[in-house]
Amino acid sequence: MASFLIVIIVMFMSYLVGSIPTAVWAGKLTLGIDIREYGSGNAGATNSFRILGWKAGVLVSLVDIGKGFVAAFYISQLAFVFDLMPDDVGIWNIEVLVKILAGMGAVIGHIYPIFAGFKGGKGAITAAGVLYGLEPLSITLALLVFLIVLFTTRYASMASMLSSVSYPIILISLGYFCGLDGIDKSLMVFSLMVPLFIISKHTSNIKRLREGTENRIQSFSPSKGV
């Protein structure tokens, strides 16, 4: 019971960190707008690039990645301060499991931020930060997939989905062919959940891609319509 309560506290702290509405604050500081009223209406990095320009977009991206990383890599460790956690739970390595749960707290915070009326982003970039806190090499390679797709198609939604699908393939390949240390069964199971989550958050984008009406990133300069 004590360990369960500790995990809940860690997840709540991670949720608060994830709730930092980076794109919303950046929009108000740079252009005096609520970014959720422009572009895609999404309070995330992609809409920040589209509406606020590349400088604000980079800043929002770094902070949003950092939210997931801090939750998974640092806040999760608070669960082990009092030495009350079990060694493992079934196939799950308890340390990896707590990192995953802390990261999930941050992603939920990003999507439903308490500091911005519970209307945030889609969580993809914060999820990437969580994965950096779990195993950095595989997510770095998946982000390369993201950048390649983004700059060749200019569809951020397609880049997010394809990179999320590539992530478990890359992770499992590294574990199988390279014997990379630190990749365990619990992380591999979680990696298979990542694309399901990302794709579920992009159902409207998938519809627009099929209809040919999905917005491309045309420029990395601030929108002239603001």
N, C-alpha and C positions, 0 to 999 in steps of 0.2 A: 504493500500500500504506500509506504514511504517513497519507494522508487518511482511509482506511478505519479505521485504528487510532484516529485522533482521534475519529471519529464514534462508534466503539464506546465509548470512554472517556466521551464526552459523554452517551451513552445510559445508561451505567452510573451516572454521577453523577445523572442525572435520575431513574433508577430508585430510587436511595437517597432522594432527596427525596420522590418519590411514595410511598415505603414508610412515611413517617411516618403511623402509624395513629391519626389524629385522633379518630375516633369511639370507638375502643377506649380511648384514654387519657382522653377526656372522661368516658366511662362510669365508669371506675375512680376518677377524681378527684371526680366529683359524687355518685354513688350507690354507689360501691364495687362495681360489677358489671362483668361482661364483656358488653357490649351484644350480642355475637353469640349470646348465649344467650336473648335476649328478642326479642319482636316478630317481624320477618321474618328475624332472624338475620344481617342484613346490616350490615356495619360502614361505614355511609355516612350522609349527611346526613338522608335521609328517616327512617330508623330512629332517628336521634338526636332529631329533632323528636318522633317518636312516643313514645319511651321516656324521653328526658332532658328534654324541654321545649324551648320556643322559644329560650331564651337559649343553651343548649348547641348546639341545632340551627343557630343563626345562626353561632356560633363555628366549628363543624365545617365548615359550608358555606364560610365565608370562607377558612379554612385550606386546605381541599381544592381550592377554585378556585385559590388562591394557588400550590399545588404545581404545577399544570399551567402556570400563567402564568410562574412563575419558570423552569421547565424550558425552555419554548419561547422566552421573551423574553430571558432572561439566560444560562442555562447553555449554550444553543446557541451563543452568541457566542464561547465558549472555543475552538470549532473553528477560528476564524479568526485566532487570536492569532499563529500562526506563518506565516500566508499560504501554506498548503500546499494549500488547497482549490481545485478547478477552478471556473470561472465558472458552468457549468451542466452538467447531465447529461440529454441528450435534451430533452424538454419541461419538465423540472423545473428551476426556478430553484434553484440550490444552497443559497442562504441559506434560502429557504422550506423546502426539503427537509430541511435539518438541523434547522430549528425543529420540523418535523413529527416527525422521528425522535426528537428530544429529548423532545417532548411525549408520544410513544408510550411512551418509557421511563418517564415519570412515571405514565402511566395504568396500565401494567403493574405498576408498583410499588404503586399504590393497590389494584389487584385482588389482587395476590400480594405483600403486604408482608413483607419479610424480618424486620422488627422485630415482627411479630405472627403468626408461624407460617404465613405465606403464605396467610392467610384474611382478605381485606379486603372492600371494597365492589365495586360494579358498574362504577365508573369514569366514570359520566356527568358528574358535576359536575367532576371533574378534567379531563375532556375539554373541558368548557366553558372552563376556565381556559386550556387549550392554545389554543383558538380565540380567546380574548381576546389571546393573545400573537401571533396571526397577523393578525387583522383584527377590531377591537373592535365596529364598528357592527353588522355582520350578526349576531354572536352576541348582542349586546344585544337586538336585535329578536326573535331566537329565544327568548331568556329571557323576554321579555314574553309570547310564546306559551305558554311553560311556566307562568308565573304565572296567566295567564287560565284555562288548562285546569285547573290545580291547584285554584284557588279556586272554580271552577264545578262540578267533578266530584269533588274531593277524592281523585282517583286520581293519586298521584305517578308511578306507572309509565306511565300514559297520557300524562301531561304530558311526561315525559322522551322518550317515543317520538315524539309529535306535534311537539314542539319540534325534535327532531333531524331529522325529515323536512322541517320548515319551513326549516331552516338553509341547505341548498344552494339552495333556491328563492329565499330572501331574498338570499343572496350573489350568485347569478347574475343576479337581477333588478337588484340595485344596480349590478353591473358593466355590464349591458346598457343599462339606462335612464338611469343617472346617470353612467356613465363613471368610477366611483369608482377612484381611484388605489390601486395596491397589490394589486389582485385579478388574479392571473395564472392561467395554465392549470394549473399545478401545484396551486395552492390550490383551484381549482374541482374538480379530480379528487379531491383529498383530501376536499372537502366532500361528495362523493357517497358516500364510504366511511363517513362518520360515522354516518348513520342505519342502515346495515347492521350496524355494530358495536354500536350502542346496542340495536337490536331483537334482535340475537343474544343479548345479555345479559339480555333480558327475556322469554325464551320461556316460562318458568314463569308469569310475570305475565300473558302473553297467554292462556294456558290458563285461569287463574283469572278473567280478565275475561270470557272466553266462558262460563264456568260460573257467573258471578255471585258468585264467592267471594273476589274480590280485596279486600284490606283498604283501606278509606278512611282518610284522616287525619281523625279525628273531633275532635281537639283539639290545640292547640299547648302544652298544659300537660303536665308530666311524667306518665307512666303511673302509675296508682294500683295497678297489679298488681306493681310492683317493690318 
